[in-house]
Amino acid sequence: MSLSLRYGIKNLFLVVTKRLKLQGFIMSDYNEEQRVAATKELIRLICGGKLKTTETIMNGFEKVPEAFCGLFTGKNLGKMLVKI
């Protein structure tokens, strides 16, 4: 998806009025057994093509500052990587 097509949450007011809950997840919130099981399942889904990953890749060590700043300005889609 191009940056011009990205947008924030629309109708955020409805989250409040309908008492909706928005929640993400962080792997470190879970114990070791849960993390191992989740990692295996995620690998299976990615390898099977059922879960797609997105990465922004920049080439060259000289791109490190640009990549770092891009993390805070929305220049990346998914993981930001710099190939050196």
HELIX and SHEET records of a PDB file:
HELIX    1   1 LEU A    3  LEU A    5  5                                   3    
HELIX    2   2 LEU A   12  THR A   17  1                                   6    
HELIX    3   3 MET A   27  ASP A   29  5                                   3    
HELIX    4   4 GLU A   32  CYS A   47  1                                  16    
HELIX    5   5 PHE A   61  LYS A   63  5                                   3    
HELIX    6   6 VAL A   64  THR A   73  1                                  10    
SHEET    1   A 2 GLU A  55  ASN A  59  0                                        
SHEET    2   A 2 LYS A  79  LYS A  83  1                                        
END                                                                             
